[in-house]
Amino acid sequence: MYLKKILWIVSVAGLLIAACFSYYIYSVMFSPNTAFQNETAYVFISSDASFEDVQLDLSPLLKDVESFSTLARQKKYDRNIKAGRYRIASDMTNNDIINSLRSGNLPVRVSFNNQNSLEDLAGRIGQQIEADSLSLIKAFKAPQLLAEMELDQYTALSMYLPNTYELFWNTSATAFVERMIQEYRSFWTESRKRQAEQLGLSPTEVVILAALVQEESKQNSEQPRIAGVYLNRLNSGWPLQADPTVKFALYQQSDWDGTVVKRILTKYLAIDSPFNTYKNLGLPPAVIAMPDLSTVGAVLQAESHSYFFFSADPENPGFHKFAKTLTQHNKNAKSYHRYLNNKGVLR
């Protein structure tokens, strides 16, 4: 009788222990373990992250980091950390969180436009993916890349097409460049290459010209006409005399750093620079600003006309007046200069 009682007690104790253990396992695996109020939070895990780093990143988001760590070790996640951007929902259990961190790497939307240099572009991209600006610059200027794309460090910016792209946050600098090569080759179809060839331009030269067009006008409706003016000048052996190239040349000089040029004065036209298209024939040697893809399209579909001049239209701000003769152009330009004087824009 006494032995039966002992066995009964041991059995009950075993059941209680098993029940407690089962409850513990259940709570570790299947009870919500998030500590934030929003519906969703995101965690970014770097490529060199250790399990301790992951614990530290998750600690503000979890009620109980230790229970998460216990299950993570049991499921061997601590030995297989994966970099990326991961979603944590407010009702997730430890098991859900670990599954998300294993296979739920989410892309980010990476966008850029209007970057004036490779350094500017690297800084912009470095704010959106794991790769830092220094590694991106190195990848942008890699000799093998430039040789493959038939570019140099001055024309390399033309390879990067402004848009919004889906990439994984942990994309490396090299992988980013490889993606941009794919996008460049997808954009420059045989049809677009033929359009460029018919204009007497290479794809890089089209982008260089598009940068001038966009700096002159943001109006989509007149960009093809401005492109036509520049092409008329190029084909006739005239200097482009593009004011944006003079402004760009000024900005390259240290004493103009931080200065905003609102008006191109006659004395500026003498600046000694390969970018000064008042002194040098042909296109400038590099992209002076990153044009929109729509402006690239405007150049490829440039108007065929007899205009050789254009000047800002004071009666229609943002637009231009076009002229076929220097006499008419001087009249248009004089009207605009008078407008600037009345506005007090002197430089």
N, C-alpha and C positions, 0 to 999 in steps of 0.2 A: 504493500500500500504506500509505504513511504517512498519507494523507488518510482512508483507511478506518478506520485505528486511531483517528484524532482523532474521526471521526464516531461510532465505537463508544463511545468514552469519553464524548463529549457526550451520547449517547443514554442510556447507563447513569446518568450524573450526573443527567440530566433525570428518569429513572425514579425514582431515589433521592429527588430533591427532591419529585417528585409523591407518592411513597410517604410521605415525612415529612410533607408538607403534608396528605395525606389522613388520616394518623394523628392529626395535630394537630386537624384538623376533627372527626374521630371522637371524640377524647378531650374536646374542648370541648363537643360536642353530646350524646354518648351515654355518657360515663363518669360513674358516680355522683360527686357533688360535695358531699356533705353531711358535716358534721363532728360531729354530735351522736349520742349513743348511744341515745336513746329512739326508738321507732318513728315518732313524729310530733312535729313542732314547728309552732307557729303564728306568723305574722308579721302585725302590724297596721300598715297603711299609711294615714296620715292624708290628709285631703282636699287639703291643701296641700303634700304631700310632693314633693320633687324626686327626680331619679334618684340624686343623691348621698345623699339621706336613705334611699332604699331600699337602696343599697349598704351604708350604715352599719347599717341594721337587720338585713341578712342576714349581715353579716360574722361574727358569732359562730356562725352555722349552716353556713357553707361552708368547704370546704378551700381553695378558690382563688377569691377574689372577682374577680380580674382576668379569668379565663376566662369567668365568668358575665357580667361587664360587656361583654366583647368580643362575645359572642353576643347579648346583649340589645340592643346598639347595631345589630348586623347585622339583627336582627329588628324594629328600630325601637321596641322596648318603651320605651326611654329617652325617647321623645317622646309616649308614651301611657300615663302612669302612672294606675292605677286604685286608688282608695281601697277599703279593706275589710279583712276578716280572711281570711287565706289559709293553707292547709295545705301543709306541706312534709314529705314522707315521707323516711325515712332512706336510701332507695335511689334518690332522684331524681337525674336528670341535670340539667345546666343547661337543656336544652331542656324537660324536664318542668317545672322550676321556673318558667320563663318562661311556659309555657302555663297553669300554675296561677295565676300572678299576673295573667294576662290575663283569664281567664274563670272562675276558681274562687272568687269571693267567697262565703264561707260565712256563714250567719246565726248569731246568738248568741241564747241564751235569756235574755230580760230579765224579771225578776220583781220584784214589789213587793207589800207589804201592810203594814197597820198604820202607815201614815205619817200623822202628825197635822197636817201643814200642807203647803202647796205647796212651801215651802222644803225640808222633809224629803224630799218626793217628788223634787224636782229633784236633791238630793244623792244619793239612792239611784239614780236613773236615770243620773246623770252618772258613776257608777262602772262602768256597764255598757256604755255606748255612747260614741261619739266626742264628741257634744255635751256641753258643760260645763254646770254647774249654773246659771251666770248666764244663758246663752242659753236654757236651759229655763225658768227663772223668767220671763224676758221673754216667751217664747212662751205660757206658762200664763196670763199676765195681760194678753195683748194685747186691747185694747178690742173689736176686730172679732170675736175668738173669743168673748168673753163675751157680746157682743150676739147673735151667731148662736145660741149655746146657751142664751140667756136666763138667764145666771148673772151673778154678780158675784164680786169677788175673795174674798168670804167663803164663797160657796157653790160656788166653782169646783172644789174638791177632790172634790165628789160626782160629777164627770164621769169620774174615773179609777177604773176597776174593777180591784181587786187580782187579779192572775192572773200566769201566765207566758206570755210572748209571744215569737214568733220574729221578730227584726228583724235587718237588717244592721247591723254594728258602726258603719258610717259614716253611720247615720241622723242627719239633722239634727234640731234642736229642733222646727222647724216640721213636719217629716215625722212625728216622734213624736206630736205633738199631733193631726195628721190621722189617724193610725192609731187613737189613742184615741177620737176622734170616731166612727170607724167601729165600734169595739168597743162604745161606749156605745149607739149606735143599733141595733146588732145585739142587744144585751142587752134594751133596752127595746122589746120587741115590742108589737104592738097588744094582745095578750093581757095582758101585764104592765101596760101602761098602764091597761087596763080594771080590773085588780085594784086598782091604786093609786087609781083614781077611785072605786071602790066603797068604799074606806076613807076617802074624802074628802081624799086626799093627792095631791100631784104627785110625779113620780119623785124630784125633789130632796128633797122632804120625807120620802119613804120612806127615803132614804139617811141623812138626818139622824136619823130615829127609829131606824134600824137601828144607828147608831153608839151610841146610848144603850143599846139592848138588848144589844149585844155587850159594852159596858163593864160592864153589870150581870151578865151570865152568859156563859160560854163553852160552856155545855152546850146542844147543838143541840136536845135533847129538850124543854127548857123555854123556849127562846127564843120560840116562837109564843105561849106563855101570857103571858110578860112583855110582849110586844108588845100582847097583848089588854088587859092592865092599863093601859098607857099610852093606848091608844085609848079605853078606857072613860073615862079622866080627861079626855082631849081633848074627847070628845063630850059630856061632862057639864059642861064649863066649869070643871073643877078645874085647879089648877096641877099640873104633872107631878111636882114634888118629886123630881126625879131626882138622886141623889147624884153621879153622874159629872159633871153640869154644874157643881156646886159645886166639885168637885175641879179641873175645867178652868178655872173662873174664878180659883181660887187660883193655879194655875200661870201665869196671865197676868201676875201681879204680880211685880215684880223681886225683892222680898224672899222670895218662895217659890221662886226659881230653884234647882234642884238638890235641893229638898226632896221627900221621898216621903210622900204623905198616905195613911195606912193606915186612918184612921177619920175619918168626918165628924162633927165635934162641933157642938153646937147653936150655938156662937158663929160658926161658919163660915157658917151659913145666912143671915146678915145681910149678906154681902158684896154690895156694889153693883156689879152686872155684868149686862149683857143676857143672859148665859149662865146666870144663877142662876134655875133654874126653880122655886125656892121663892118668889121674889119676883115673877116674871114669868109671865104666862099663855102657853100655847101652847108650840110647839117653840122650841129655841134658834135663833139666827139663822144658824148655820153648823154644818157637820159638826165634831164635837169629836174624832173619830178615824175612820180609814178602816175601815169594816166589811167583813167578808168577804161574798162574794156569797151564801153560804149564809144569812147573817144577814139580808141583804136579802130573800131568799126567805122567811125565817121571818116577816118583817113582812108581806109580801104574803099569807101564809097564816096570819095571826094567828088565834088561837083566839077564838071567840065565847063569852064566859062572864060571870059576875057579879062577878069579883074586882076590887077597887080598890086592893089593898095587897099588898105582898110584902116579905119580910125574909129575910136569909140564914139558912140552917138549920144550927145548930151541930152537929147530930147527923149531918148529911150534907153535909160541906164541898163547896163548889162549887155547891150547889143551894139552892133557896129554899122557904120556906113561904108560901102564898098565903092571903089573908083577904078576906072580903066586908065585914066590919065593922071600924070603928076599934078597938073593944074587943078583938077577936081579934088584930088587928095589933099593938096595944100589948103584948099578952101575948107574941107571937112576937118582937117587937123587944127586949123586956126580956130574954128568954132569950138572945138573941144578944149583947146588951151585956154580960151577965154572963159569957158565954164569952170576949169580948174582954178583959174585966178580968182574968179568970183567966190569960189568955195574956200579960198585960202590954202589950197594944196600947192605948196611951193617946191616940195622936194619928195 
